[in-house]
Every structure is written in structure tokens, then in C-alpha cells.
Amino acid sequence: MVDNAQQSDNKPKKRVAVIGAGCVGLTAIKECLDESDRIDVVCFEQEPHTGGQWRYVEVTKERPNPYSSIYKSTIINTSKAMMTFSDYAIPGSWPTYLHNKKVVRYFDMYVHHFRLKEHIRFGTKVVEIRELHDEQNRWMVRFHPVVSWTSAQSPASVTIQEEIFDHVMMCTGHHSVPRYPSFPGMKPDEPDAFTGRQIHSHFYRDAGEFKEKNVVIVGLGNSAVDVAVELSMNQSQVYLSRRNPIWVAPRWLLGKPLDQYTTRFTFWLPLIVFKFISAFLLHLTLPKLHPLMKPNCMMFENHTTINSILHERISTGTIIPQVNIKRIGPGKRVEFEDGTVIDDIDAIIWCTGYHVNYPILDPTIIADGREGLENNRVWLWKYMLPPRHPNLAFIGLFQAVGALMPIAELQCRFLIQTWAGRSSSSSSIPDATRMDKDIQEVQQKIRKQYYDAPRHTIQVDYAPYGDWLAKQIGCFPSFWRLVRHFGVVRGIDLWMETTFGPPIPMHYRLVGPHAWEGDRKKKDDGQSRDGTGEAARQVIWGYKGCKGYTDSKYLRDDGLLLPKDGYQNGVREGMLVEV
């Protein structure tokens, strides 16, 4: 067992374990390094590379159940300006919406820029995280080296190692354990079982294997719609089955990325007004909807699916909407709840979501011993902390109306500032009783706004939640702070943009702890000021397309030579390529 906290200024540094080196784990490491005088960080990653869910991995006999669910054509549904980390911008020359290869390329650049690799233990599988119940509320992490996928080595021969940490950050996400529905005929040992192929979308990789097949897609989330559209373009006949029709919106709306219509100002409006305005704008761009695709609720009462092509493919008949399934089988027969029967279905792809699952932890922790975890009901204060285990944090365990990465980054900033004892946020975490009350209020609000479904139990709005975190950290771009720091003219311009423009992550690096520093500039009165927040200011105007800022050095693609397969343990000579 290792317990080797290093000393800094005669005080022991706090040791933080980060579990997982996907996008959330990477920003957790980086935020720990920003407080390196008070925090030591170690990241455990079972794969030989970074990138987590976004790194494409084939499904093979050797790896029948990879962690990643990314298929070859996956394109992210949030625009680059809204998904970028706040102090390292996605290059301005890159596309607005990124293919998965570009996404992991950006993560690799982030790793390189902040020198994160040396803090990651690749090929290390964590098997248990156990609370010690000592005076410091510390945690023991038990782990072992990952056995090669092709190795015949017995698991019994693996040596379990142990280390003690003051805090643990769970950054493994909630998209790795597929959720399946239950319909008659699904199990192969049933007398009237379905004999066609059944897979979960987690294991889907490309359309080639379904070419010229009749396929039922079950679900209406992003994966279901993306797969349905892709198959329909590959000479497959697709039947899209759903329980409830929901809103499906395009990536672009009236010449602007959809996610950039939301501003801080829109959250000042009554919700009902925002719903009507959003629905009106969508109706201006959408074609006449198929009767089975007309939403039966208002906007923002479910998690909106993003796809620009679905309704056009439905209009061609290559995708045929259907109601919910009643049963499947015998043979290749599928019967729907309205009585429709199709007898020649070759495959069913279940796009039915995931279970929230953390097998290395005591299962009572995340739900506080309450019922409902099977339906993804968790009990976490501000989507992060279990009330009776405050030295353990779950990062990115939410379903955002907006991008994941910037909000996960703010979660990490808030927690690390708190654990490091910084005055701006160290008093922000209440006791367990207050946490319980806050959690109940959030869950009541979710149930009031969204219909009851496992995908809606951890729903959160990007801007209000991000702003709350920013206020605790001390980096919220308020009017007076912007004017005081940037001067009257620049400060007012920035306040107008942060209020009426899209809430891009760089807003949280203009002021406060670890603002993104750039070159020194002159104040409005001609006096020189430091460069705190200057880089963030340039990126904000650069993403907006303002002349003189689009070519800012903070938005350039510097053409780094990076490992072909991402940052990993033991990069071999000759693997460097330029993308």
C-alpha cells in the first residue's frame, strides 16, 4: 500500500485520484495542475490512450464490449464554440461541427498543451474504490495492470495494488452499460423468439453490414436518429419505432448553429415564452411532419434530438416511422402496438440508452441507498457530490441541454478550488442535510419540466448551471467586474456579448481565478494593464467573426505532430503523423 503525499510549504498536499482519461478526466487533471502547490493528481486509465468515449474502437472477437460507443460517422451535435474547453480554444479554421476524429485530435492537442500525459497511468484497471472511514474521510483505490487483450494470462495471476487518496473524481461517464427494453420474443430460448439479428447501438460501427436489409431502429434519441439516417442512405429500409414523438431539431437554424440561440438573456424570459419562440423558429425551417413524428409535448419538456436530415429521409420513404413495439418474433416478424406487422425484418438495433453504473463503488453511494438507481435516479448534490461522502465526486454525470465539456470543466474548477481551500469557493459546500434538501428541489424541478424517463433524471440546463458554478468559483462575468477589469468601453462590449450572445466557455476565463492570460493591452484611459483575460477576450470576438480577431494566435491550428492513436503509454517511434 502506498500513502506518499508530498509536502509543500510544510503542509501535505492533498492527493486526488482521477478515474478515467476521457474528456472529463483530462480537464480534471488540468484543473488539479492549476493548484499544483496544494494538489497532487494521479489519473487511472484502463485503455492505452486518452479520449474515452470519443476514441473510435472496433468491436472485435478479442474486444466484444469496448468502452467506446462511437461509430465511424459520428459527428458531435454541439458547435465548436460551445464545446471547447475555456482556456484552450478549438482552432477557428476547423469546421463548426466536428467529426469524431477531429474531436479526439482536439483532446490530444489539449493533453500536449497542458502536459497531462505524465500524470496518467495508462493500462491500469481500477477494480475497487473503498472508503476508509478515517478522520480525513480518505479513499483507497485498488488497481492492477490491464492484461493484454490477446494474452492468455490468468486474472488470478494479476497483482492488486493499493493507494490512498484524499479525494476521488469519478470521470468514467454513463454511456458504457447498455440499457435494453423488454419485449416478448427478445430472448433466443423463447418458443416464438425473433430469429433476426439484435444489437444495441453501443456496438454499431458502420452501415455496411446492414446494406440492403430491413432494419427496425428502436428509440428517438441522437444515436437512433443518426443510425436510421445513415442506414437509409445505404440502401436499407428503416423502420423507426418510438414510444413518444419528440422534437427533432436541425444543427443549423436560419443560418446559425442551433445551440448558439440560447443566451443568458433567454433565461430571463418566462419559460413558456422561450418554449413558444423556439417552437415558432423550428416550424419556420422544418417540413411538414409525418403524423407519427409530431411531438405531443412542448419544447424543453424532453431532451431534444439533433439531426438535420431525418425529416427529409422520412419524406422519401427510406425511413418509415412506427409506434412502439408490441412483440418480436416468431421468425423475423415484428408487431407494433397499433397492429402493424412486418414479417421480413433482418435486424433490430436497440437505441435505448444506458444504465448509470459504477461497479467499482459501493452501489449504495450514488443513490444514497434509495430506490430508483435501476431507472438512473441518483442522489448527488449539484450533480457531483453524494451528501454523506463529500470527498468523492462524480464529474460529467448529467444530461446537458448543451455541451458536456465546459460544464464538466466548471465542476472540476469548483471542486479543486474547494479542496485546495481557496476562499472564493471553500465555503460553498453545505452539510448533508442541506444537500438532501437541494437535491429534492432539483428533482422536483426536473419532474415538473420533463416527462418521467430514465434519460431525464439527470437533466441540466447549460447556462444556469454553469453560471451557478462560476459564481462559486469567482469567475462569473458580471457587468461591474468586466468594466472594472477591461475598462468602460471594452467592459460594456463584453457584458453585452456575454448577456445577449451565446454563453461560450471563454466567458468564464475573462475574470477570476485562473483567467486566461494573454498579451498586455492598454486601458481605455491609455494606461497599460496586465493581460489577465485577454486571451479569452480575443477568442470570444474571434469566434464571433470580428475583424482583427479571427486570426488571433489563440485560435490558430499550430499543426502539432501528435501520436497517431492519441496519447498513450509507450508511443513507438514512427507513429507521429500530422492530421
Legacy VTK file of the C-alpha trace (Angstrom):
# vtk DataFile Version 3.0
C-alpha trace
ASCII
DATASET POLYDATA
POINTS 579 float
0.000 0.000 0.000
1.271 3.459 -0.903
0.482 6.623 1.069
3.018 9.152 -0.152
1.517 12.643 -0.063
4.271 15.137 -0.835
4.969 18.237 1.215
4.567 21.839 0.052
5.331 24.763 2.366
5.483 22.281 5.264
1.881 21.261 4.578
0.922 17.942 2.994
-0.518 18.190 -0.475
-3.893 16.589 -0.938
-3.821 13.575 -3.225
-6.582 13.378 -5.830
-7.355 10.275 -7.888
-8.989 10.852 -11.273
-10.671 7.735 -12.692
-10.715 7.843 -16.485
-8.815 9.903 -19.085
-11.664 10.809 -21.390
-12.583 14.438 -21.977
-13.875 14.823 -18.414
-10.849 13.157 -16.834
-8.474 15.319 -18.873
-9.972 18.567 -17.634
-9.974 17.176 -14.087
-6.218 16.577 -14.325
-5.641 20.021 -15.782
-7.610 21.779 -13.050
-5.660 19.848 -10.398
-2.416 21.030 -12.007
-3.643 24.630 -11.751
-3.484 24.120 -7.973
-0.295 22.048 -8.010
1.056 23.793 -4.913
-1.780 22.192 -2.927
-2.883 19.201 -5.020
-1.152 16.069 -6.316
-3.082 14.263 -9.028
-2.941 10.716 -10.409
-5.207 9.566 -13.258
-6.032 5.889 -13.777
-6.949 4.900 -17.348
-7.588 1.287 -18.333
-7.171 1.938 -22.064
-3.766 2.567 -23.681
-4.935 6.003 -24.874
-6.839 9.135 -23.898
-10.141 10.256 -25.398
-12.510 7.871 -23.641
-15.882 7.611 -25.328
-14.765 9.714 -28.308
-11.869 7.461 -29.388
-13.169 5.091 -32.087
-12.596 1.423 -31.184
-13.618 -1.531 -33.342
-15.844 -4.290 -31.975
-13.844 -7.496 -32.405
-13.775 -11.044 -31.076
-10.924 -10.026 -28.803
-12.834 -6.901 -27.687
-16.546 -7.672 -27.987
-17.540 -4.968 -25.495
-15.327 -1.871 -25.877
-15.911 1.133 -23.660
-16.394 3.469 -26.630
-19.732 3.547 -28.457
-18.557 5.865 -31.251
-19.415 4.731 -34.772
-17.309 5.706 -37.766
-19.520 8.558 -38.939
-20.241 10.179 -35.556
-20.313 13.980 -35.650
-20.768 15.921 -32.434
-24.056 17.801 -32.022
-22.663 20.890 -30.318
-20.833 23.628 -32.196
-17.105 24.052 -31.598
-17.525 27.440 -29.912
-19.877 25.909 -27.339
-17.999 22.646 -26.687
-14.418 23.912 -26.416
-12.569 23.997 -23.120
-12.429 27.521 -21.763
-8.662 28.147 -21.819
-7.616 26.246 -24.941
-9.741 27.055 -27.966
-10.689 24.732 -30.783
-8.979 26.293 -33.839
-11.093 28.831 -35.666
-10.292 27.231 -39.038
-11.906 23.945 -38.041
-15.491 23.031 -39.054
-18.370 24.260 -36.926
-19.427 20.704 -36.059
-16.593 18.203 -35.609
-16.243 14.624 -36.788
-15.132 12.250 -34.035
-11.579 12.209 -35.426
-11.376 15.981 -35.025
-12.799 15.764 -31.512
-10.076 13.385 -30.336
-7.478 15.405 -32.250
-8.514 18.397 -30.146
-8.272 16.353 -26.942
-4.774 15.224 -27.960
-3.772 18.851 -28.518
-5.154 19.684 -25.074
-3.091 16.877 -23.494
0.029 18.120 -25.252
-0.517 21.787 -24.412
-1.007 21.235 -20.679
1.425 18.282 -20.384
-1.171 15.943 -18.934
0.288 12.637 -20.127
2.854 12.333 -17.348
0.052 12.261 -14.774
-1.846 9.373 -16.428
-1.260 5.705 -15.640
-2.315 4.022 -18.866
-3.329 0.380 -18.995
-4.354 0.432 -15.343
-7.691 -1.021 -14.339
-9.299 0.151 -11.105
-11.166 -2.758 -9.504
-12.414 -1.129 -6.310
-12.670 2.246 -4.600
-13.271 1.849 -0.886
-13.957 4.471 1.765
-11.562 4.196 4.731
-13.859 5.945 7.238
-10.871 7.572 8.919
-10.695 11.111 10.310
-9.696 12.542 6.919
-12.500 10.699 5.042
-9.903 9.256 2.674
-10.357 6.599 -0.005
-8.408 3.516 -1.026
-8.032 2.831 -4.759
-7.287 -0.774 -5.692
-5.970 -1.443 -9.198
-3.869 -3.691 -11.406
-2.209 -3.521 -14.843
-4.543 -4.399 -17.711
-3.811 -7.814 -19.184
-3.318 -7.700 -22.954
-6.495 -8.406 -24.880
-4.762 -11.279 -26.664
-2.910 -12.568 -23.605
-3.694 -15.944 -22.103
-2.575 -14.759 -18.670
-4.946 -15.775 -15.900
-6.649 -12.955 -13.985
-5.684 -14.773 -10.790
-2.025 -14.053 -11.549
-2.564 -10.262 -11.576
-1.255 -8.454 -8.512
-3.685 -5.976 -6.956
-2.061 -2.737 -5.816
-3.471 -0.169 -3.403
-3.013 3.564 -2.857
-4.709 6.058 -0.556
-6.148 9.386 -1.726
-7.783 12.330 -0.013
-10.290 12.785 -2.847
-11.558 10.753 -5.799
-13.077 12.132 -9.007
-15.144 9.634 -10.993
-14.776 10.619 -14.655
-15.906 7.448 -16.434
-19.230 8.777 -17.695
-22.538 6.968 -18.007
-22.521 5.615 -21.568
-20.856 2.223 -21.190
-23.535 -0.196 -19.882
-26.312 -0.566 -22.498
-29.939 -0.493 -21.414
-32.291 -2.912 -23.170
-36.098 -2.861 -23.137
-38.153 -5.973 -22.502
-40.451 -7.289 -25.229
-41.824 -10.784 -25.844
-39.620 -12.660 -28.282
-36.316 -10.976 -27.433
-34.740 -13.976 -25.710
-33.476 -16.673 -28.102
-34.738 -19.516 -25.877
-38.366 -18.358 -26.112
-40.626 -20.606 -28.240
-41.617 -17.736 -30.552
-38.308 -15.870 -30.438
-37.181 -13.346 -33.032
-34.574 -15.000 -35.275
-33.105 -11.919 -36.917
-30.125 -10.032 -35.560
-30.383 -7.876 -32.423
-27.719 -5.396 -31.297
-27.551 -2.335 -29.101
-26.390 0.888 -30.742
-23.358 0.738 -28.413
-21.965 -1.951 -30.729
-22.923 -0.351 -34.052
-19.947 0.841 -36.110
-20.941 1.358 -39.774
-23.788 0.817 -42.214
-22.058 -1.691 -44.468
-23.161 -4.774 -42.555
-26.814 -3.720 -42.896
-26.759 -2.873 -46.598
-29.993 -3.797 -48.412
-31.512 -5.082 -45.155
-34.806 -4.315 -43.472
-33.942 -2.797 -40.108
-36.012 -1.639 -37.140
-34.431 1.144 -35.107
-35.893 1.429 -31.605
-35.610 4.854 -29.983
-35.692 8.502 -30.986
-32.569 9.864 -29.321
-29.488 11.131 -31.115
-27.976 7.697 -31.732
-31.257 6.247 -33.016
-31.806 9.065 -35.485
-28.175 9.173 -36.650
-28.113 5.418 -37.287
-31.505 5.481 -39.010
-30.397 8.242 -41.393
-27.087 6.529 -42.150
-28.725 3.181 -42.912
-31.382 4.821 -45.083
-28.585 6.258 -47.245
-27.019 2.827 -47.606
-29.910 1.109 -49.388
-31.502 -0.155 -46.182
-35.211 0.086 -45.462
-35.519 1.554 -41.985
-38.494 1.419 -39.622
-38.098 3.929 -36.786
-40.035 2.825 -33.714
-40.620 5.180 -30.773
-42.717 5.336 -27.613
-43.278 9.097 -27.644
-42.718 11.520 -30.531
-40.266 14.247 -29.512
-38.730 17.348 -31.041
-36.037 16.705 -33.639
-34.180 19.902 -34.489
-31.511 20.636 -37.142
-27.914 21.589 -36.342
-28.398 24.879 -38.200
-31.368 27.206 -37.793
-31.767 30.251 -40.055
-28.061 30.331 -40.847
-26.852 29.964 -37.261
-25.768 26.947 -35.160
-28.781 25.832 -33.144
-27.010 25.825 -29.777
-25.974 29.457 -30.209
-29.557 30.726 -29.998
-29.551 30.170 -26.255
-28.176 33.151 -24.340
-28.238 34.321 -20.739
-30.977 36.740 -21.761
-33.245 33.882 -22.847
-33.173 32.502 -19.305
-34.529 35.835 -18.049
-37.664 35.186 -20.102
-40.570 33.142 -18.697
-40.065 29.532 -19.725
-43.385 29.402 -21.560
-42.303 32.352 -23.738
-38.988 30.676 -24.545
-40.833 27.468 -25.474
-43.158 29.275 -27.889
-40.350 31.263 -29.520
-38.234 28.119 -30.002
-41.141 26.139 -31.452
-42.013 29.003 -33.813
-38.436 29.188 -35.144
-38.357 25.432 -35.712
-41.648 25.474 -37.577
-40.158 28.037 -39.966
-37.475 25.563 -41.037
-38.989 22.082 -40.693
-41.013 20.429 -43.476
-44.483 19.049 -42.880
-44.061 16.380 -40.213
-45.143 12.776 -40.547
-48.200 12.187 -38.305
-46.218 9.816 -36.079
-43.411 12.369 -35.678
-45.480 15.283 -34.381
-44.347 15.995 -30.803
-47.013 15.507 -28.140
-45.338 17.962 -25.753
-43.880 21.453 -25.852
-40.218 22.127 -26.440
-37.886 21.565 -23.478
-40.259 19.042 -21.934
-37.988 16.323 -23.262
-34.374 16.145 -24.389
-34.398 17.468 -27.971
-32.787 15.242 -30.593
-30.452 16.907 -33.104
-30.443 15.849 -36.746
-30.724 17.901 -39.922
-31.719 15.112 -42.328
-34.256 12.872 -40.580
-37.437 14.540 -41.818
-36.123 14.662 -45.396
-35.351 10.911 -45.295
-38.825 10.225 -43.907
-40.297 12.151 -46.843
-38.522 9.748 -49.243
-39.936 6.625 -47.577
-36.491 5.215 -46.803
-37.325 5.773 -43.123
-40.844 4.824 -42.039
-41.944 5.929 -38.543
-43.712 3.358 -36.385
-45.251 3.348 -32.914
-43.820 1.312 -30.042
-43.165 -2.417 -30.451
-45.681 -4.894 -29.008
-43.647 -8.056 -29.558
-40.981 -9.505 -31.846
-40.994 -12.972 -33.402
-41.646 -15.659 -34.287
-39.061 -15.697 -37.036
-38.385 -12.230 -38.448
-41.773 -10.867 -37.539
-42.229 -7.582 -35.662
-45.615 -6.434 -34.385
-46.283 -2.852 -33.304
-48.806 -1.555 -30.776
-51.138 -0.175 -33.472
-51.461 -3.631 -35.027
-48.964 -3.086 -37.868
-46.989 -6.253 -38.627
-43.802 -6.550 -40.701
-42.687 -10.104 -41.469
-39.232 -9.689 -43.002
-37.104 -7.721 -40.521
-33.433 -8.688 -40.770
-32.171 -6.760 -37.752
-33.265 -4.705 -34.767
-30.959 -2.025 -33.352
-31.853 -1.075 -29.795
-31.032 2.615 -29.291
-32.459 2.599 -25.807
-29.835 4.339 -23.720
-27.589 3.313 -20.860
-27.592 2.430 -17.190
-25.795 4.643 -14.701
-23.281 2.139 -13.416
-20.158 2.359 -11.262
-19.273 -1.260 -10.367
-16.045 -0.303 -8.577
-18.020 1.608 -5.921
-20.459 0.536 -3.231
-23.777 0.783 -5.143
-25.490 2.497 -2.212
-23.253 5.572 -2.534
-24.513 7.096 -5.753
-28.196 6.692 -4.867
-27.707 7.220 -1.125
-29.267 3.813 -0.531
-32.552 4.973 -2.052
-34.657 3.212 -4.654
-34.560 4.151 -8.315
-30.957 3.543 -9.414
-32.250 0.976 -11.932
-34.014 3.946 -13.577
-30.918 6.167 -13.315
-32.139 8.066 -10.257
-29.021 9.256 -8.483
-28.704 11.288 -5.281
-25.957 13.857 -5.883
-25.700 17.445 -4.722
-25.338 19.735 -7.735
-24.879 16.612 -9.896
-21.499 15.990 -8.190
-21.373 15.050 -4.525
-23.051 12.250 -2.543
-24.116 14.028 0.681
-22.557 11.535 3.067
-19.354 11.062 1.046
-18.175 14.620 0.203
-14.596 13.603 -0.670
-15.921 11.601 -3.620
-17.164 13.439 -6.705
-18.884 12.374 -9.930
-17.902 14.584 -12.876
-19.990 14.795 -16.041
-22.820 12.689 -14.642
-25.583 14.790 -16.181
-27.586 15.076 -19.385
-26.883 18.601 -20.545
-29.053 20.821 -22.702
-25.814 21.978 -24.291
-22.245 20.733 -24.357
-20.763 18.399 -21.746
-17.117 19.508 -21.715
-17.375 23.133 -20.490
-19.766 22.229 -17.659
-17.593 19.313 -16.548
-14.647 21.723 -16.596
-16.513 24.135 -14.301
-17.391 21.264 -11.974
-13.690 20.427 -11.725
-12.692 24.052 -11.156
-15.260 24.391 -8.370
-14.230 21.176 -6.609
-10.482 21.690 -6.905
-10.765 25.278 -5.689
-12.797 23.977 -2.746
-10.468 21.090 -1.910
-7.459 23.397 -2.225
-9.033 25.703 0.369
-9.388 28.773 -1.839
-11.539 31.375 -0.124
-13.822 32.007 -3.123
-15.330 28.530 -3.075
-14.162 26.719 0.068
-17.363 27.600 1.970
-19.768 26.688 -0.859
-20.399 23.048 0.099
-23.185 22.711 2.704
-23.776 19.929 5.201
-25.554 16.698 4.311
-28.971 17.908 5.479
-28.852 20.966 3.255
-27.545 18.857 0.373
-30.527 16.493 0.711
-32.927 19.431 0.573
-31.211 20.888 -2.508
-31.316 17.513 -4.283
-35.038 17.151 -3.587
-35.711 20.606 -5.017
-33.739 19.840 -8.197
-35.524 16.523 -8.712
-38.918 18.156 -8.239
-37.998 20.769 -10.837
-36.904 18.063 -13.310
-40.140 16.096 -12.804
-42.157 19.269 -13.323
-40.425 20.212 -16.578
-39.746 16.810 -18.212
-41.824 13.674 -18.609
-40.708 10.734 -16.473
-37.993 8.692 -18.201
-34.527 7.363 -17.259
-32.861 9.814 -19.677
-34.405 12.795 -17.861
-33.318 12.008 -14.293
-30.007 13.901 -14.620
-31.132 16.698 -16.927
-29.446 20.098 -16.550
-29.507 23.414 -18.418
-26.078 24.503 -19.621
-26.090 28.238 -18.851
-27.882 28.450 -15.460
-25.880 25.574 -14.001
-22.612 26.848 -15.461
-23.285 30.336 -14.113
-24.027 28.985 -10.626
-20.701 27.129 -10.618
-18.919 30.225 -11.943
-20.300 32.369 -9.143
-18.999 29.930 -6.545
-15.592 29.882 -8.241
-15.493 33.655 -8.616
-15.258 33.740 -12.414
-18.769 34.870 -13.380
-18.528 37.751 -15.929
-20.719 40.299 -14.165
-21.121 43.832 -15.504
-19.093 45.544 -12.794
-16.253 43.040 -12.866
-15.909 43.347 -16.641
-15.960 47.146 -16.576
-13.541 47.294 -13.675
-11.088 44.918 -15.315
-11.324 45.807 -19.016
-12.329 49.468 -18.823
-15.641 51.092 -19.671
-15.752 50.554 -23.447
-14.318 47.055 -23.618
-16.132 46.051 -20.437
-19.551 47.118 -21.704
-18.936 45.451 -25.073
-18.035 42.217 -23.305
-21.031 42.433 -20.976
-23.374 42.883 -23.946
-21.822 39.859 -25.646
-21.887 37.669 -22.529
-25.532 38.608 -21.915
-27.049 38.590 -25.405
-24.572 36.321 -27.206
-24.146 32.539 -26.841
-22.585 31.619 -23.464
-19.344 30.190 -24.835
-16.894 28.753 -22.268
-14.381 31.618 -22.605
-16.820 33.824 -20.710
-15.611 32.016 -17.601
-11.961 32.899 -18.245
-12.340 36.678 -18.505
-12.095 37.344 -14.774
-11.484 35.468 -11.545
-9.167 32.598 -10.620
-7.053 31.291 -13.489
-8.419 33.730 -16.064
-6.895 33.048 -19.483
-3.939 35.395 -19.648
-2.843 36.995 -22.888
-0.703 39.913 -24.004
-0.728 43.195 -22.088
-3.163 45.756 -23.504
-3.978 49.418 -22.937
-6.946 50.506 -20.897
-9.478 52.995 -22.265
-7.561 55.763 -20.483
-4.357 54.779 -22.286
-2.745 53.141 -19.260
-1.216 49.687 -19.599
-2.906 46.763 -17.854
-1.961 43.145 -17.362
-3.060 40.501 -19.836
-5.457 38.669 -17.487
-8.466 37.547 -19.503
-7.070 38.983 -22.735
-6.763 35.628 -24.493
-10.370 34.796 -23.610
-11.494 38.205 -24.920
-9.758 37.651 -28.258
-11.264 34.185 -28.675
-14.769 35.461 -27.880
-14.555 38.057 -30.657
-12.723 35.635 -32.948
-15.473 33.019 -32.722
-17.986 35.803 -33.386
-16.126 36.569 -36.628
-14.997 40.080 -35.690
-12.356 41.581 -37.951
-8.913 41.586 -36.412
-9.664 38.673 -34.074
-10.382 35.702 -36.348
-6.653 35.240 -36.894
-5.781 35.560 -33.198
-2.887 33.317 -32.179
-5.209 31.722 -29.620
-7.422 30.402 -32.434
-4.707 29.025 -34.700
-4.169 25.389 -35.557
-0.446 25.028 -34.986
-0.233 21.715 -36.883
1.212 19.742 -33.978
2.664 16.330 -34.670
0.792 14.035 -32.317
0.651 10.260 -31.807
-1.414 8.563 -34.492
-3.562 6.737 -31.941
-3.615 9.519 -29.372
-1.565 9.944 -26.241
-0.760 6.555 -24.836
1.764 4.646 -22.831
4.944 3.865 -24.731
4.430 5.702 -28.030
6.539 3.945 -30.621
8.959 5.686 -32.944
7.429 6.402 -36.325
3.873 6.781 -35.015
3.769 10.562 -35.325
1.525 11.901 -38.058
0.086 15.283 -38.927
-3.696 15.471 -39.127
LINES 1 580
579 0 1 2 3 4 5 6 7 8 9 10 11 12 13 14 15 16 17 18 19 20 21 22 23 24 25 26 27 28 29 30 31 32 33 34 35 36 37 38 39 40 41 42 43 44 45 46 47 48 49 50 51 52 53 54 55 56 57 58 59 60 61 62 63 64 65 66 67 68 69 70 71 72 73 74 75 76 77 78 79 80 81 82 83 84 85 86 87 88 89 90 91 92 93 94 95 96 97 98 99 100 101 102 103 104 105 106 107 108 109 110 111 112 113 114 115 116 117 118 119 120 121 122 123 124 125 126 127 128 129 130 131 132 133 134 135 136 137 138 139 140 141 142 143 144 145 146 147 148 149 150 151 152 153 154 155 156 157 158 159 160 161 162 163 164 165 166 167 168 169 170 171 172 173 174 175 176 177 178 179 180 181 182 183 184 185 186 187 188 189 190 191 192 193 194 195 196 197 198 199 200 201 202 203 204 205 206 207 208 209 210 211 212 213 214 215 216 217 218 219 220 221 222 223 224 225 226 227 228 229 230 231 232 233 234 235 236 237 238 239 240 241 242 243 244 245 246 247 248 249 250 251 252 253 254 255 256 257 258 259 260 261 262 263 264 265 266 267 268 269 270 271 272 273 274 275 276 277 278 279 280 281 282 283 284 285 286 287 288 289 290 291 292 293 294 295 296 297 298 299 300 301 302 303 304 305 306 307 308 309 310 311 312 313 314 315 316 317 318 319 320 321 322 323 324 325 326 327 328 329 330 331 332 333 334 335 336 337 338 339 340 341 342 343 344 345 346 347 348 349 350 351 352 353 354 355 356 357 358 359 360 361 362 363 364 365 366 367 368 369 370 371 372 373 374 375 376 377 378 379 380 381 382 383 384 385 386 387 388 389 390 391 392 393 394 395 396 397 398 399 400 401 402 403 404 405 406 407 408 409 410 411 412 413 414 415 416 417 418 419 420 421 422 423 424 425 426 427 428 429 430 431 432 433 434 435 436 437 438 439 440 441 442 443 444 445 446 447 448 449 450 451 452 453 454 455 456 457 458 459 460 461 462 463 464 465 466 467 468 469 470 471 472 473 474 475 476 477 478 479 480 481 482 483 484 485 486 487 488 489 490 491 492 493 494 495 496 497 498 499 500 501 502 503 504 505 506 507 508 509 510 511 512 513 514 515 516 517 518 519 520 521 522 523 524 525 526 527 528 529 530 531 532 533 534 535 536 537 538 539 540 541 542 543 544 545 546 547 548 549 550 551 552 553 554 555 556 557 558 559 560 561 562 563 564 565 566 567 568 569 570 571 572 573 574 575 576 577 578
